[in-house]
Amino acid sequence: MPSTETLSRQDRASLLEVARRSIRHGLEQGEALAVNPELYPETLRPTRATFVTLELDGQLRGCIGTLAAHQPLVQDVAEHAHAAAFDDPRFPAVSAREFPLLEVYVSVLSPLEPLPFDSEERLLAQLRPGVDGLILHFRDHRATFLPAVWETLSEPYLFLAQLKHKAGLPLNFWSPELRAERYTTEYFGDADVAGAR
C-alpha cells in the first residue's frame, strides 16, 4: 500500500517552494540552493529519496532523482530540482524565460521492497498498477519507472516491457538473474498545495 507517512499540505508547499528557489538560484548563481535542514521543520529532515519532475506546457522538461535515500528530504529536493532543470541530459538547461512557466512535481519514495519471483508471470501478478514504482536489475542493466508512468502505460505487461527497454534489454527479455524491487511515492505538485501558503 502507499506510504502512510504522508506529508502535510504545508510540508508539501515548503518542498515545492524549495525546489523553485533552487532552480532560480541555479539561474542566478549557477549552482543548487544550499539548504540547512536544521532551519526546516522536523518533518522535512528525515533521510528520504526523492525525484523532482519538471513539465512545460504539459510536456516533460526534466526529471532527476535517486532511489537510495542518503540525505535529509529538504536537501534532496533542492539538489534534484536544480539537477532536473540544468543537468538532465535529455534536455537543454532551463532558461529564465521558461522558469515562471514550469510546473514542478516532487516524488518522495518509500523504502525499496525486493520482489520474489521465478517467472515473468509471477512478477506481473505482484505489480499494483497506479501504485508501484519498479526497479529492474540485470547485471549492468538497471532502470526504474515511477508510479506516475502507469498513467501512460496502464497494463502491467506493457509497463514491464517498456521498463526492460529503458534498461537496454529486449522487450521480451527473461532471465533467472533478473531482479526487481518496488516502491511507492508520495507525488504532488503546485495544484495539490493551492492555498497552503
N, C-alpha and C positions, 0 to 999 in steps of 0.2 A: 504494500500500500504506500501511497505518497507519504513523505515525511510529516509527522505530526508536530515537529518543532517549527511551526510557522512563524515568520516574522510579522510584526505588527505593520499596519499601513504606514505609520511614521518611520519605522525602520526601513521599509522598502523605499519610501520617499527619500530618506537620507542617503541610501546607497545609490539611487539614481542621480541624486544631486552630486555626489562624489564622482560618479562616472562622468557626468557632463563637465564638472570642474577640471577633471584630469585631462579631458580632451581639449578644453580651452587652454589649459596650461601648456599642453603639447604644441598648440598653435602659436602661443606667445613665447614659450621658453624652450621648446624643442625636447622636452622630457616629460615623463609622467609626474603627476602631482605627488609630492612626498606627504604621506599620511602618518600621523602619530595616533595609533589605535587608542592610546590612553585618553585622548580627547573626545572619544565617542562612547556612546552607551555600551554597557557590558554585553548587550545582545549582538553588537556588531564586532565583537572582539574574538569570538571562538575561531579556532583554526578550521577553515572550510575551503572547499574547492569551488571555483566559480567559472562561468563563461559570461562574456559580455558580447551581445549581438547588436549590430547597428543596421538600421534599414533606412532607405531613402526612397520616397515615393513607392513604398510597399515592396521594394526590392532589397535583397541582401547587399549591405555595403561594407561588411566586415564582421568577423566573429573570431574571437580568440579566448582561450581559457585553458584550464588544466583539469585533469581527472584526479590528481593526487593533492589532497589538502596539505599545505606546508606553511601557511602564514595566516594572520588574522583576516577575517572576512572583509572588513572595510579596505584593508591594504590590497587584498587580492583584486577587488573590484576596481580600485584606482589603476592598478597596473594593467589589468586586462582591457579596460576601457581605452587607455592610451594605445595599447598594442592593437586593438581592433581597428582603431582609427588610422594608425600610421604604419603598422608592421604586418598586416595581413597580406601575404604575397599575391593573393588573387586580385588585389585592388590597388589603385594609386592612393597616396595619402589623402585623407580628408582635407578639404580646403576650407578657408574661413567662410567662403560663400555658402558651402554646404552645411556648416556646423549648426546654424539655427534650425535647419530643416530635418535634422537627424531624429529618428525615433530610436530610443535606447531601451534595451531589454537586458535584464540580469537573470541568470540561472544559477541558483545555489544548489549544489549537488549533495545528495545523501552519501553516506559511506558505500563503497562498492560491495556488491554481493556476488560471489562466484556462483555460476550456474552449473550443476552437474548434468551431463547428458552423454549419450553414447550413439546418437544418431541425429541427423538434422530434424527429423520429425519430433523427437523429444525436446530439442531446443525450441522449435517453433511453438510447441504446446505450452511452454512456460512463459512465453512473451505476453505482456499485457499492453495491447495497443492503446496509445494515448497516455500511457503511464510510464513505461520503461524507457530509459536510455540504455544503449547497449554498446559494449566494447568487445571487439573481436581481436583475438591474438592468434597468429600462426607464425612461429619462428620470428623472422624480422618484419613480418607484416602486422600492422596494427591500425585500427580505425575505430571511430565512435560516431554514433548518431545520437543527438539529444532527443528527448521525448517529443519536442516540437516537430520533429521530422515526420511523425505519424500523420500530421495534417496533410502532407503531400504523398506519403507512402503508407496508406492505411491498412494494407494487407500484410500480415506477418511475413509471408513468403517474399514479397517484393521488398519489404524493409530489410530483410536479411540479405537478399541477393544484391541490393544496391550497396549495402554496407561492405559486403565482400569486394565489390567492385572498387569502392573507395579505398579499401585496404590493399588494392593491387592484385586481387585474386579473381579467378574466373567466377562468373555468376553462379555456376552450378558446382563450385568447389566443395569438396568434402575431404576431411582427414581426421583420423582419431586424435591427432595432435591439436586440433582446433580447440581453443578455449574461449569462454565468454564470461563476462561479468555484466551485471545490470545495476542501475542506479535510478533514483527518481530525482526530479528537480523541483524546486520552488521557482517558478518562472513568472516574471512580472515586468511591466513597462509603465510608461507615464500614465496611460489610461487607467491603470489599476490603482493608482495612488492619488487621483484627482481629488483635491480638497484636503489632502493630508497635511499640507504645509501651513 
